Amino acid sequence: MDGKGRILDNIFIERLWRNLKYECVYLHAWETGSETKAAIRKWMTFYNHQRPHSALGGRPPAVVYWPRNDKTQTDQQVHKVL
């Protein structure tokens, strides 16, 4: 963190960890670390690609932050490689 918005960054991270714990970790008793890692990876994919977020208008973060279109965004610069 660079100091700017540090408090807000912490709020979002704490909320993510709380959701992970209550929606995934506390509901299961995995035997091995690899099972735990796979389950958390599956939950993170669900959280980012399927789970609706009220702050984003009921859309998942992946839809908002990584739109899938072939057109270049108007605010992006196009660089030609020679």
N, CA, C and O atoms as a Maestro MAE file, in Angstrom:
{
 s_m_m2io_version
 :::
 2.0.0
}

f_m_ct {
 s_m_title
 :::
 protein
 m_atom[328] {
  # First column is atom index #
  i_m_mmod_type
  r_m_x_coord
  r_m_y_coord
  r_m_z_coord
  i_m_residue_number
  s_m_chain_name
  s_m_pdb_residue_name
  s_m_pdb_atom_name
  i_m_atomic_number
  :::
  1 25 0.839 -1.186 0.000 1 A "MET " " N  " 7
  2 3 0.000 0.000 0.000 1 A "MET " " CA " 6
  3 2 0.880 1.243 0.000 1 A "MET " " C  " 6
  4 15 1.961 1.264 0.587 1 A "MET " " O  " 8
  5 25 0.401 2.249 -0.655 2 A "ASP " " N  " 7
  6 3 1.193 3.467 -0.776 2 A "ASP " " CA " 6
  7 2 0.770 4.552 0.214 2 A "ASP " " C  " 6
  8 15 1.353 5.637 0.207 2 A "ASP " " O  " 8
  9 25 -0.202 4.298 1.044 3 A "GLY " " N  " 7
  10 3 -0.633 5.292 2.021 3 A "GLY " " CA " 6
  11 2 -1.890 6.015 1.623 3 A "GLY " " C  " 6
  12 15 -2.634 6.479 2.488 3 A "GLY " " O  " 8
  13 25 -2.150 6.124 0.331 4 A "LYS " " N  " 7
  14 3 -3.367 6.789 -0.129 4 A "LYS " " CA " 6
  15 2 -4.501 5.778 -0.143 4 A "LYS " " C  " 6
  16 15 -4.390 4.724 -0.769 4 A "LYS " " O  " 8
  17 25 -5.598 6.097 0.548 5 A "GLY " " N  " 7
  18 3 -6.736 5.200 0.585 5 A "GLY " " CA " 6
  19 2 -6.491 3.931 1.372 5 A "GLY " " C  " 6
  20 15 -7.212 2.947 1.204 5 A "GLY " " O  " 8
  21 25 -5.495 3.941 2.219 6 A "ARG " " N  " 7
  22 3 -5.103 2.750 2.951 6 A "ARG " " CA " 6
  23 2 -6.237 2.202 3.807 6 A "ARG " " C  " 6
  24 15 -6.425 0.988 3.885 6 A "ARG " " O  " 8
  25 25 -6.988 3.083 4.444 7 A "ILE " " N  " 7
  26 3 -8.085 2.643 5.304 7 A "ILE " " CA " 6
  27 2 -9.158 1.958 4.477 7 A "ILE " " C  " 6
  28 15 -9.668 0.911 4.876 7 A "ILE " " O  " 8
  29 25 -9.506 2.520 3.350 8 A "LEU " " N  " 7
  30 3 -10.524 1.912 2.500 8 A "LEU " " CA " 6
  31 2 -10.048 0.576 1.933 8 A "LEU " " C  " 6
  32 15 -10.834 -0.366 1.831 8 A "LEU " " O  " 8
  33 25 -8.773 0.486 1.565 9 A "ASP " " N  " 7
  34 3 -8.239 -0.778 1.078 9 A "ASP " " CA " 6
  35 2 -8.415 -1.857 2.138 9 A "ASP " " C  " 6
  36 15 -8.810 -2.979 1.821 9 A "ASP " " O  " 8
  37 25 -8.131 -1.534 3.370 10 A "ASN " " N  " 7
  38 3 -8.244 -2.495 4.455 10 A "ASN " " CA " 6
  39 2 -9.689 -2.953 4.644 10 A "ASN " " C  " 6
  40 15 -9.926 -4.129 4.922 10 A "ASN " " O  " 8
  41 25 -10.641 -2.065 4.503 11 A "ILE " " N  " 7
  42 3 -12.053 -2.420 4.653 11 A "ILE " " CA " 6
  43 2 -12.442 -3.473 3.632 11 A "ILE " " C  " 6
  44 15 -13.099 -4.458 3.971 11 A "ILE " " O  " 8
  45 25 -12.038 -3.271 2.375 12 A "PHE " " N  " 7
  46 3 -12.401 -4.210 1.321 12 A "PHE " " CA " 6
  47 2 -11.735 -5.565 1.513 12 A "PHE " " C  " 6
  48 15 -12.359 -6.600 1.279 12 A "PHE " " O  " 8
  49 25 -10.489 -5.568 1.932 13 A "ILE " " N  " 7
  50 3 -9.782 -6.831 2.158 13 A "ILE " " CA " 6
  51 2 -10.392 -7.583 3.339 13 A "ILE " " C  " 6
  52 15 -10.579 -8.797 3.268 13 A "ILE " " O  " 8
  53 25 -10.700 -6.877 4.413 14 A "GLU " " N  " 7
  54 3 -11.322 -7.521 5.575 14 A "GLU " " CA " 6
  55 2 -12.673 -8.125 5.207 14 A "GLU " " C  " 6
  56 15 -13.012 -9.211 5.676 14 A "GLU " " O  " 8
  57 25 -13.439 -7.441 4.382 15 A "ARG " " N  " 7
  58 3 -14.736 -7.957 3.947 15 A "ARG " " CA " 6
  59 2 -14.548 -9.212 3.098 15 A "ARG " " C  " 6
  60 15 -15.300 -10.176 3.243 15 A "ARG " " O  " 8
  61 25 -13.555 -9.207 2.219 16 A "LEU " " N  " 7
  62 3 -13.277 -10.390 1.402 16 A "LEU " " CA " 6
  63 2 -12.912 -11.577 2.282 16 A "LEU " " C  " 6
  64 15 -13.443 -12.671 2.089 16 A "LEU " " O  " 8
  65 25 -12.008 -11.382 3.252 17 A "TRP " " N  " 7
  66 3 -11.609 -12.476 4.141 17 A "TRP " " CA " 6
  67 2 -12.784 -12.979 4.965 17 A "TRP " " C  " 6
  68 15 -12.923 -14.184 5.172 17 A "TRP " " O  " 8
  69 25 -13.639 -12.064 5.443 18 A "ARG " " N  " 7
  70 3 -14.809 -12.492 6.208 18 A "ARG " " CA " 6
  71 2 -15.718 -13.372 5.356 18 A "ARG " " C  " 6
  72 15 -16.176 -14.422 5.806 18 A "ARG " " O  " 8
  73 25 -15.975 -12.936 4.121 19 A "ASN " " N  " 7
  74 3 -16.820 -13.731 3.233 19 A "ASN " " CA " 6
  75 2 -16.196 -15.088 2.947 19 A "ASN " " C  " 6
  76 15 -16.893 -16.102 2.961 19 A "ASN " " O  " 8
  77 25 -14.900 -15.123 2.691 20 A "LEU " " N  " 7
  78 3 -14.215 -16.386 2.428 20 A "LEU " " CA " 6
  79 2 -14.356 -17.336 3.619 20 A "LEU " " C  " 6
  80 15 -14.654 -18.518 3.445 20 A "LEU " " O  " 8
  81 25 -14.143 -16.821 4.807 21 A "LYS " " N  " 7
  82 3 -14.225 -17.670 5.990 21 A "LYS " " CA " 6
  83 2 -15.641 -18.216 6.206 21 A "LYS " " C  " 6
  84 15 -15.810 -19.416 6.422 21 A "LYS " " O  " 8
  85 25 -16.648 -17.355 6.150 22 A "TYR " " N  " 7
  86 3 -18.011 -17.781 6.464 22 A "TYR " " CA " 6
  87 2 -18.678 -18.559 5.340 22 A "TYR " " C  " 6
  88 15 -19.525 -19.408 5.615 22 A "TYR " " O  " 8
  89 25 -18.328 -18.301 4.089 23 A "GLU " " N  " 7
  90 3 -18.972 -18.975 2.971 23 A "GLU " " CA " 6
  91 2 -18.222 -20.217 2.492 23 A "GLU " " C  " 6
  92 15 -18.781 -21.031 1.757 23 A "GLU " " O  " 8
  93 25 -16.975 -20.365 2.898 24 A "CYS " " N  " 7
  94 3 -16.186 -21.493 2.388 24 A "CYS " " CA " 6
  95 2 -15.445 -22.246 3.494 24 A "CYS " " C  " 6
  96 15 -15.683 -23.437 3.695 24 A "CYS " " O  " 8
  97 25 -14.570 -21.580 4.197 25 A "VAL " " N  " 7
  98 3 -13.658 -22.261 5.120 25 A "VAL " " CA " 6
  99 2 -14.383 -22.896 6.306 25 A "VAL " " C  " 6
  100 15 -14.135 -24.058 6.625 25 A "VAL " " O  " 8
  101 25 -15.265 -22.157 6.957 26 A "TYR " " N  " 7
  102 3 -15.935 -22.679 8.153 26 A "TYR " " CA " 6
  103 2 -16.947 -23.776 7.841 26 A "TYR " " C  " 6
  104 15 -17.386 -24.473 8.755 26 A "TYR " " O  " 8
  105 25 -17.322 -23.946 6.597 27 A "LEU " " N  " 7
  106 3 -18.322 -24.943 6.221 27 A "LEU " " CA " 6
  107 2 -17.721 -26.305 5.889 27 A "LEU " " C  " 6
  108 15 -18.457 -27.278 5.727 27 A "LEU " " O  " 8
  109 25 -16.407 -26.390 5.787 28 A "HIS " " N  " 7
  110 3 -15.758 -27.624 5.375 28 A "HIS " " CA " 6
  111 2 -14.612 -27.996 6.314 28 A "HIS " " C  " 6
  112 15 -14.033 -27.148 6.993 28 A "HIS " " O  " 8
  113 25 -14.308 -29.284 6.330 29 A "ALA " " N  " 7
  114 3 -13.156 -29.770 7.088 29 A "ALA " " CA " 6
  115 2 -12.285 -30.579 6.125 29 A "ALA " " C  " 6
  116 15 -12.449 -31.793 6.003 29 A "ALA " " O  " 8
  117 25 -11.378 -29.915 5.455 30 A "TRP " " N  " 7
  118 3 -10.542 -30.580 4.467 30 A "TRP " " CA " 6
  119 2 -9.450 -31.375 5.151 30 A "TRP " " C  " 6
  120 15 -9.010 -31.047 6.253 30 A "TRP " " O  " 8
  121 25 -9.026 -32.419 4.480 31 A "GLU " " N  " 7
  122 3 -7.995 -33.309 5.021 31 A "GLU " " CA " 6
  123 2 -6.591 -32.793 4.724 31 A "GLU " " C  " 6
  124 15 -5.704 -32.881 5.572 31 A "GLU " " O  " 8
  125 25 -6.388 -32.258 3.527 32 A "THR " " N  " 7
  126 3 -5.040 -31.865 3.113 32 A "THR " " CA " 6
  127 2 -5.010 -30.410 2.672 32 A "THR " " C  " 6
  128 15 -6.047 -29.794 2.424 32 A "THR " " O  " 8
  129 25 -3.819 -29.885 2.582 33 A "GLY " " N  " 7
  130 3 -3.637 -28.516 2.122 33 A "GLY " " CA " 6
  131 2 -4.020 -28.350 0.657 33 A "GLY " " C  " 6
  132 15 -4.521 -27.297 0.263 33 A "GLY " " O  " 8
  133 25 -3.788 -29.388 -0.157 34 A "SER " " N  " 7
  134 3 -4.136 -29.285 -1.574 34 A "SER " " CA " 6
  135 2 -5.650 -29.241 -1.767 34 A "SER " " C  " 6
  136 15 -6.133 -28.552 -2.664 34 A "SER " " O  " 8
  137 25 -6.402 -29.963 -0.944 35 A "GLU " " N  " 7
  138 3 -7.869 -29.883 -0.998 35 A "GLU " " CA " 6
  139 2 -8.336 -28.478 -0.611 35 A "GLU " " C  " 6
  140 15 -9.237 -27.919 -1.236 35 A "GLU " " O  " 8
  141 25 -7.719 -27.925 0.413 36 A "THR " " N  " 7
  142 3 -8.062 -26.579 0.865 36 A "THR " " CA " 6
  143 2 -7.767 -25.554 -0.226 36 A "THR " " C  " 6
  144 15 -8.592 -24.685 -0.507 36 A "THR " " O  " 8
  145 25 -6.604 -25.658 -0.832 37 A "LYS " " N  " 7
  146 3 -6.208 -24.726 -1.886 37 A "LYS " " CA " 6
  147 2 -7.170 -24.801 -3.074 37 A "LYS " " C  " 6
  148 15 -7.557 -23.768 -3.620 37 A "LYS " " O  " 8
  149 25 -7.556 -26.010 -3.475 38 A "ALA " " N  " 7
  150 3 -8.476 -26.185 -4.603 38 A "ALA " " CA " 6
  151 2 -9.851 -25.611 -4.280 38 A "ALA " " C  " 6
  152 15 -10.473 -24.980 -5.134 38 A "ALA " " O  " 8
  153 25 -10.325 -25.822 -3.065 39 A "ALA " " N  " 7
  154 3 -11.641 -25.315 -2.677 39 A "ALA " " CA " 6
  155 2 -11.649 -23.783 -2.603 39 A "ALA " " C  " 6
  156 15 -12.613 -23.143 -3.023 39 A "ALA " " O  " 8
  157 25 -10.588 -23.208 -2.076 40 A "ILE " " N  " 7
  158 3 -10.514 -21.745 -1.999 40 A "ILE " " CA " 6
  159 2 -10.395 -21.152 -3.394 40 A "ILE " " C  " 6
  160 15 -10.998 -20.117 -3.677 40 A "ILE " " O  " 8
  161 25 -9.632 -21.789 -4.265 41 A "ARG " " N  " 7
  162 3 -9.530 -21.318 -5.654 41 A "ARG " " CA " 6
  163 2 -10.907 -21.369 -6.338 41 A "ARG " " C  " 6
  164 15 -11.275 -20.445 -7.064 41 A "ARG " " O  " 8
  165 25 -11.659 -22.445 -6.106 42 A "LYS " " N  " 7
  166 3 -13.000 -22.574 -6.682 42 A "LYS " " CA " 6
  167 2 -13.920 -21.480 -6.142 42 A "LYS " " C  " 6
  168 15 -14.696 -20.896 -6.898 42 A "LYS " " O  " 8
  169 25 -13.837 -21.199 -4.840 43 A "TRP " " N  " 7
  170 3 -14.671 -20.155 -4.250 43 A "TRP " " CA " 6
  171 2 -14.299 -18.781 -4.793 43 A "TRP " " C  " 6
  172 15 -15.182 -17.968 -5.068 43 A "TRP " " O  " 8
  173 25 -13.003 -18.510 -4.950 44 A "MET " " N  " 7
  174 3 -12.567 -17.216 -5.482 44 A "MET " " CA " 6
  175 2 -13.052 -17.022 -6.911 44 A "MET " " C  " 6
  176 15 -13.436 -15.915 -7.288 44 A "MET " " O  " 8
  177 25 -13.040 -18.076 -7.703 45 A "THR " " N  " 7
  178 3 -13.563 -17.995 -9.069 45 A "THR " " CA " 6
  179 2 -15.055 -17.692 -9.030 45 A "THR " " C  " 6
  180 15 -15.536 -16.847 -9.785 45 A "THR " " O  " 8
  181 25 -15.793 -18.375 -8.155 46 A "PHE " " N  " 7
  182 3 -17.219 -18.100 -7.990 46 A "PHE " " CA " 6
  183 2 -17.442 -16.651 -7.544 46 A "PHE " " C  " 6
  184 15 -18.306 -15.958 -8.080 46 A "PHE " " O  " 8
  185 25 -16.672 -16.206 -6.577 47 A "TYR " " N  " 7
  186 3 -16.820 -14.859 -6.025 47 A "TYR " " CA " 6
  187 2 -16.583 -13.789 -7.082 47 A "TYR " " C  " 6
  188 15 -17.287 -12.779 -7.106 47 A "TYR " " O  " 8
  189 25 -15.613 -13.993 -7.946 48 A "ASN " " N  " 7
  190 3 -15.264 -12.986 -8.949 48 A "ASN " " CA " 6
  191 2 -16.064 -13.078 -10.240 48 A "ASN " " C  " 6
  192 15 -16.211 -12.074 -10.936 48 A "ASN " " O  " 8
  193 25 -16.587 -14.259 -10.582 49 A "HIS " " N  " 7
  194 3 -17.227 -14.435 -11.878 49 A "HIS " " CA " 6
  195 2 -18.723 -14.706 -11.828 49 A "HIS " " C  " 6
  196 15 -19.398 -14.536 -12.843 49 A "HIS " " O  " 8
  197 25 -19.270 -15.123 -10.683 50 A "GLN " " N  " 7
  198 3 -20.685 -15.478 -10.629 50 A "GLN " " CA " 6
  199 2 -21.465 -14.764 -9.524 50 A "GLN " " C  " 6
  200 15 -22.623 -14.397 -9.726 50 A "GLN " " O  " 8
  201 25 -20.859 -14.569 -8.386 51 A "ARG " " N  " 7
  202 3 -21.564 -14.012 -7.228 51 A "ARG " " CA " 6
  203 2 -21.923 -12.548 -7.464 51 A "ARG " " C  " 6
  204 15 -21.041 -11.737 -7.746 51 A "ARG " " O  " 8
  205 25 -23.209 -12.199 -7.353 52 A "PRO " " N  " 7
  206 3 -23.585 -10.794 -7.549 52 A "PRO " " CA " 6
  207 2 -23.125 -9.925 -6.379 52 A "PRO " " C  " 6
  208 15 -23.186 -10.347 -5.224 52 A "PRO " " O  " 8
  209 25 -22.669 -8.716 -6.680 53 A "HIS " " N  " 7
  210 3 -22.212 -7.770 -5.673 53 A "HIS " " CA " 6
  211 2 -23.124 -6.549 -5.719 53 A "HIS " " C  " 6
  212 15 -23.296 -5.938 -6.774 53 A "HIS " " O  " 8
  213 25 -23.701 -6.199 -4.590 54 A "SER " " N  " 7
  214 3 -24.650 -5.085 -4.551 54 A "SER " " CA " 6
  215 2 -23.992 -3.756 -4.910 54 A "SER " " C  " 6
  216 15 -24.640 -2.895 -5.506 54 A "SER " " O  " 8
  217 25 -22.738 -3.572 -4.566 55 A "ALA " " N  " 7
  218 3 -22.051 -2.321 -4.880 55 A "ALA " " CA " 6
  219 2 -21.800 -2.172 -6.382 55 A "ALA " " C  " 6
  220 15 -21.515 -1.073 -6.859 55 A "ALA " " O  " 8
  221 25 -21.904 -3.263 -7.120 56 A "LEU " " N  " 7
  222 3 -21.667 -3.234 -8.563 56 A "LEU " " CA " 6
  223 2 -22.970 -3.412 -9.346 56 A "LEU " " C  " 6
  224 15 -22.950 -3.828 -10.504 56 A "LEU " " O  " 8
  225 25 -24.086 -3.100 -8.719 57 A "GLY " " N  " 7
  226 3 -25.373 -3.201 -9.396 57 A "GLY " " CA " 6
  227 2 -25.829 -4.626 -9.625 57 A "GLY " " C  " 6
  228 15 -26.535 -4.896 -10.597 57 A "GLY " " O  " 8
  229 25 -25.442 -5.545 -8.751 58 A "GLY " " N  " 7
  230 3 -25.839 -6.943 -8.886 58 A "GLY " " CA " 6
  231 2 -25.008 -7.726 -9.885 58 A "GLY " " C  " 6
  232 15 -25.351 -8.857 -10.228 58 A "GLY " " O  " 8
  233 25 -23.930 -7.142 -10.350 59 A "ARG " " N  " 7
  234 3 -23.057 -7.828 -11.306 59 A "ARG " " CA " 6
  235 2 -21.802 -8.321 -10.600 59 A "ARG " " C  " 6
  236 15 -21.367 -7.719 -9.618 59 A "ARG " " O  " 8
  237 25 -21.219 -9.405 -11.085 60 A "PRO " " N  " 7
  238 3 -19.954 -9.872 -10.510 60 A "PRO " " CA " 6
  239 2 -18.798 -8.978 -10.941 60 A "PRO " " C  " 6
  240 15 -18.883 -8.332 -11.986 60 A "PRO " " O  " 8
  241 25 -17.728 -8.926 -10.165 61 A "PRO " " N  " 7
  242 3 -16.591 -8.057 -10.484 61 A "PRO " " CA " 6
  243 2 -15.974 -8.317 -11.853 61 A "PRO " " C  " 6
  244 15 -15.564 -7.370 -12.525 61 A "PRO " " O  " 8
  245 25 -15.898 -9.557 -12.279 62 A "ALA " " N  " 7
  246 3 -15.266 -9.857 -13.563 62 A "ALA " " CA " 6
  247 2 -16.011 -9.196 -14.721 62 A "ALA " " C  " 6
  248 15 -15.389 -8.768 -15.693 62 A "ALA " " O  " 8
  249 25 -17.319 -9.111 -14.625 63 A "VAL " " N  " 7
  250 3 -18.115 -8.483 -15.684 63 A "VAL " " CA " 6
  251 2 -17.864 -6.983 -15.716 63 A "VAL " " C  " 6
  252 15 -17.839 -6.379 -16.789 63 A "VAL " " O  " 8
  253 25 -17.678 -6.386 -14.559 64 A "VAL " " N  " 7
  254 3 -17.488 -4.942 -14.475 64 A "VAL " " CA " 6
  255 2 -16.070 -4.541 -14.864 64 A "VAL " " C  " 6
  256 15 -15.886 -3.597 -15.632 64 A "VAL " " O  " 8
  257 25 -15.069 -5.242 -14.349 65 A "TYR " " N  " 7
  258 3 -13.690 -4.818 -14.515 65 A "TYR " " CA " 6
  259 2 -13.007 -5.379 -15.754 65 A "TYR " " C  " 6
  260 15 -12.063 -4.771 -16.258 65 A "TYR " " O  " 8
  261 25 -13.458 -6.513 -16.252 66 A "TRP " " N  " 7
  262 3 -12.851 -7.105 -17.436 66 A "TRP " " CA " 6
  263 2 -13.926 -7.403 -18.471 66 A "TRP " " C  " 6
  264 15 -14.260 -8.566 -18.703 66 A "TRP " " O  " 8
  265 25 -14.475 -6.355 -19.100 67 A "PRO " " N  " 7
  266 3 -15.519 -6.607 -20.098 67 A "PRO " " CA " 6
  267 2 -14.950 -7.392 -21.274 67 A "PRO " " C  " 6
  268 15 -13.818 -7.170 -21.704 67 A "PRO " " O  " 8
  269 25 -15.750 -8.301 -21.775 68 A "ARG " " N  " 7
  270 3 -15.304 -9.153 -22.880 68 A "ARG " " CA " 6
  271 2 -15.828 -8.595 -24.195 68 A "ARG " " C  " 6
  272 15 -16.924 -8.932 -24.642 68 A "ARG " " O  " 8
  273 25 -15.038 -7.756 -24.785 69 A "ASN " " N  " 7
  274 3 -15.364 -7.265 -26.112 69 A "ASN " " CA " 6
  275 2 -14.081 -7.132 -26.911 69 A "ASN " " C  " 6
  276 15 -13.000 -6.961 -26.348 69 A "ASN " " O  " 8
  277 25 -14.208 -7.211 -28.212 70 A "ASP " " N  " 7
  278 3 -13.038 -7.164 -29.072 70 A "ASP " " CA " 6
  279 2 -12.605 -5.744 -29.391 70 A "ASP " " C  " 6
  280 15 -11.500 -5.530 -29.888 70 A "ASP " " O  " 8
  281 25 -13.455 -4.777 -29.112 71 A "LYS " " N  " 7
  282 3 -13.125 -3.396 -29.412 71 A "LYS " " CA " 6
  283 2 -12.220 -2.823 -28.328 71 A "LYS " " C  " 6
  284 15 -12.333 -3.184 -27.156 71 A "LYS " " O  " 8
  285 25 -11.338 -1.942 -28.722 72 A "THR " " N  " 7
  286 3 -10.455 -1.274 -27.773 72 A "THR " " CA " 6
  287 2 -11.248 -0.211 -27.016 72 A "THR " " C  " 6
  288 15 -12.026 0.530 -27.617 72 A "THR " " O  " 8
  289 25 -11.055 -0.136 -25.719 73 A "GLN " " N  " 7
  290 3 -11.719 0.873 -24.920 73 A "GLN " " CA " 6
  291 2 -11.307 2.252 -25.400 73 A "GLN " " C  " 6
  292 15 -10.179 2.432 -25.858 73 A "GLN " " O  " 8
  293 25 -12.194 3.221 -25.305 74 A "THR " " N  " 7
  294 3 -11.887 4.564 -25.780 74 A "THR " " CA " 6
  295 2 -10.807 5.240 -24.947 74 A "THR " " C  " 6
  296 15 -10.118 6.128 -25.449 74 A "THR " " O  " 8
  297 25 -10.643 4.844 -23.693 75 A "ASP " " N  " 7
  298 3 -9.635 5.473 -22.852 75 A "ASP " " CA " 6
  299 2 -8.291 4.746 -22.899 75 A "ASP " " C  " 6
  300 15 -7.343 5.166 -22.236 75 A "ASP " " O  " 8
  301 25 -8.199 3.674 -23.665 76 A "GLN " " N  " 7
  302 3 -6.942 2.947 -23.778 76 A "GLN " " CA " 6
  303 2 -6.166 3.442 -24.989 76 A "GLN " " C  " 6
  304 15 -6.747 3.838 -26.000 76 A "GLN " " O  " 8
  305 25 -4.870 3.414 -24.871 77 A "GLN " " N  " 7
  306 3 -4.014 3.804 -25.989 77 A "GLN " " CA " 6
  307 2 -3.595 2.547 -26.748 77 A "GLN " " C  " 6
  308 15 -3.340 1.498 -26.156 77 A "GLN " " O  " 8
  309 25 -3.531 2.680 -28.049 78 A "VAL " " N  " 7
  310 3 -3.092 1.569 -28.885 78 A "VAL " " CA " 6
  311 2 -1.651 1.840 -29.295 78 A "VAL " " C  " 6
  312 15 -1.342 2.907 -29.826 78 A "VAL " " O  " 8
  313 25 -0.769 0.875 -29.049 79 A "HIS " " N  " 7
  314 3 0.645 1.008 -29.394 79 A "HIS " " CA " 6
  315 2 0.963 0.029 -30.514 79 A "HIS " " C  " 6
  316 15 0.592 -1.144 -30.460 79 A "HIS " " O  " 8
  317 25 1.635 0.515 -31.499 80 A "LYS " " N  " 7
  318 3 2.033 -0.311 -32.630 80 A "LYS " " CA " 6
  319 2 3.454 -0.800 -32.397 80 A "LYS " " C  " 6
  320 15 4.354 -0.007 -32.121 80 A "LYS " " O  " 8
  321 25 3.651 -2.101 -32.508 81 A "VAL " " N  " 7
  322 3 4.962 -2.690 -32.321 81 A "VAL " " CA " 6
  323 2 5.609 -2.834 -33.683 81 A "VAL " " C  " 6
  324 15 5.026 -3.419 -34.595 81 A "VAL " " O  " 8
  325 25 6.809 -2.304 -33.822 82 A "LEU " " N  " 7
  326 3 7.520 -2.370 -35.106 82 A "LEU " " CA " 6
  327 2 8.512 -3.489 -35.124 82 A "LEU " " C  " 6
  328 15 9.198 -3.690 -36.127 82 A "LEU " " O  " 8
  :::
 }
 m_bond[327] {
  # First column is bond index #
  i_m_from
  i_m_to
  i_m_order
  :::
  1 1 2 1
  2 2 3 1
  3 3 4 2
  4 3 5 1
  5 5 6 1
  6 6 7 1
  7 7 8 2
  8 7 9 1
  9 9 10 1
  10 10 11 1
  11 11 12 2
  12 11 13 1
  13 13 14 1
  14 14 15 1
  15 15 16 2
  16 15 17 1
  17 17 18 1
  18 18 19 1
  19 19 20 2
  20 19 21 1
  21 21 22 1
  22 22 23 1
  23 23 24 2
  24 23 25 1
  25 25 26 1
  26 26 27 1
  27 27 28 2
  28 27 29 1
  29 29 30 1
  30 30 31 1
  31 31 32 2
  32 31 33 1
  33 33 34 1
  34 34 35 1
  35 35 36 2
  36 35 37 1
  37 37 38 1
  38 38 39 1
  39 39 40 2
  40 39 41 1
  41 41 42 1
  42 42 43 1
  43 43 44 2
  44 43 45 1
  45 45 46 1
  46 46 47 1
  47 47 48 2
  48 47 49 1
  49 49 50 1
  50 50 51 1
  51 51 52 2
  52 51 53 1
  53 53 54 1
  54 54 55 1
  55 55 56 2
  56 55 57 1
  57 57 58 1
  58 58 59 1
  59 59 60 2
  60 59 61 1
  61 61 62 1
  62 62 63 1
  63 63 64 2
  64 63 65 1
  65 65 66 1
  66 66 67 1
  67 67 68 2
  68 67 69 1
  69 69 70 1
  70 70 71 1
  71 71 72 2
  72 71 73 1
  73 73 74 1
  74 74 75 1
  75 75 76 2
  76 75 77 1
  77 77 78 1
  78 78 79 1
  79 79 80 2
  80 79 81 1
  81 81 82 1
  82 82 83 1
  83 83 84 2
  84 83 85 1
  85 85 86 1
  86 86 87 1
  87 87 88 2
  88 87 89 1
  89 89 90 1
  90 90 91 1
  91 91 92 2
  92 91 93 1
  93 93 94 1
  94 94 95 1
  95 95 96 2
  96 95 97 1
  97 97 98 1
  98 98 99 1
  99 99 100 2
  100 99 101 1
  101 101 102 1
  102 102 103 1
  103 103 104 2
  104 103 105 1
  105 105 106 1
  106 106 107 1
  107 107 108 2
  108 107 109 1
  109 109 110 1
  110 110 111 1
  111 111 112 2
  112 111 113 1
  113 113 114 1
  114 114 115 1
  115 115 116 2
  116 115 117 1
  117 117 118 1
  118 118 119 1
  119 119 120 2
  120 119 121 1
  121 121 122 1
  122 122 123 1
  123 123 124 2
  124 123 125 1
  125 125 126 1
  126 126 127 1
  127 127 128 2
  128 127 129 1
  129 129 130 1
  130 130 131 1
  131 131 132 2
  132 131 133 1
  133 133 134 1
  134 134 135 1
  135 135 136 2
  136 135 137 1
  137 137 138 1
  138 138 139 1
  139 139 140 2
  140 139 141 1
  141 141 142 1
  142 142 143 1
  143 143 144 2
  144 143 145 1
  145 145 146 1
  146 146 147 1
  147 147 148 2
  148 147 149 1
  149 149 150 1
  150 150 151 1
  151 151 152 2
  152 151 153 1
  153 153 154 1
  154 154 155 1
  155 155 156 2
  156 155 157 1
  157 157 158 1
  158 158 159 1
  159 159 160 2
  160 159 161 1
  161 161 162 1
  162 162 163 1
  163 163 164 2
  164 163 165 1
  165 165 166 1
  166 166 167 1
  167 167 168 2
  168 167 169 1
  169 169 170 1
  170 170 171 1
  171 171 172 2
  172 171 173 1
  173 173 174 1
  174 174 175 1
  175 175 176 2
  176 175 177 1
  177 177 178 1
  178 178 179 1
  179 179 180 2
  180 179 181 1
  181 181 182 1
  182 182 183 1
  183 183 184 2
  184 183 185 1
  185 185 186 1
  186 186 187 1
  187 187 188 2
  188 187 189 1
  189 189 190 1
  190 190 191 1
  191 191 192 2
  192 191 193 1
  193 193 194 1
  194 194 195 1
  195 195 196 2
  196 195 197 1
  197 197 198 1
  198 198 199 1
  199 199 200 2
  200 199 201 1
  201 201 202 1
  202 202 203 1
  203 203 204 2
  204 203 205 1
  205 205 206 1
  206 206 207 1
  207 207 208 2
  208 207 209 1
  209 209 210 1
  210 210 211 1
  211 211 212 2
  212 211 213 1
  213 213 214 1
  214 214 215 1
  215 215 216 2
  216 215 217 1
  217 217 218 1
  218 218 219 1
  219 219 220 2
  220 219 221 1
  221 221 222 1
  222 222 223 1
  223 223 224 2
  224 223 225 1
  225 225 226 1
  226 226 227 1
  227 227 228 2
  228 227 229 1
  229 229 230 1
  230 230 231 1
  231 231 232 2
  232 231 233 1
  233 233 234 1
  234 234 235 1
  235 235 236 2
  236 235 237 1
  237 237 238 1
  238 238 239 1
  239 239 240 2
  240 239 241 1
  241 241 242 1
  242 242 243 1
  243 243 244 2
  244 243 245 1
  245 245 246 1
  246 246 247 1
  247 247 248 2
  248 247 249 1
  249 249 250 1
  250 250 251 1
  251 251 252 2
  252 251 253 1
  253 253 254 1
  254 254 255 1
  255 255 256 2
  256 255 257 1
  257 257 258 1
  258 258 259 1
  259 259 260 2
  260 259 261 1
  261 261 262 1
  262 262 263 1
  263 263 264 2
  264 263 265 1
  265 265 266 1
  266 266 267 1
  267 267 268 2
  268 267 269 1
  269 269 270 1
  270 270 271 1
  271 271 272 2
  272 271 273 1
  273 273 274 1
  274 274 275 1
  275 275 276 2
  276 275 277 1
  277 277 278 1
  278 278 279 1
  279 279 280 2
  280 279 281 1
  281 281 282 1
  282 282 283 1
  283 283 284 2
  284 283 285 1
  285 285 286 1
  286 286 287 1
  287 287 288 2
  288 287 289 1
  289 289 290 1
  290 290 291 1
  291 291 292 2
  292 291 293 1
  293 293 294 1
  294 294 295 1
  295 295 296 2
  296 295 297 1
  297 297 298 1
  298 298 299 1
  299 299 300 2
  300 299 301 1
  301 301 302 1
  302 302 303 1
  303 303 304 2
  304 303 305 1
  305 305 306 1
  306 306 307 1
  307 307 308 2
  308 307 309 1
  309 309 310 1
  310 310 311 1
  311 311 312 2
  312 311 313 1
  313 313 314 1
  314 314 315 1
  315 315 316 2
  316 315 317 1
  317 317 318 1
  318 318 319 1
  319 319 320 2
  320 319 321 1
  321 321 322 1
  322 322 323 1
  323 323 324 2
  324 323 325 1
  325 325 326 1
  326 326 327 1
  327 327 328 2
  :::
 }
}
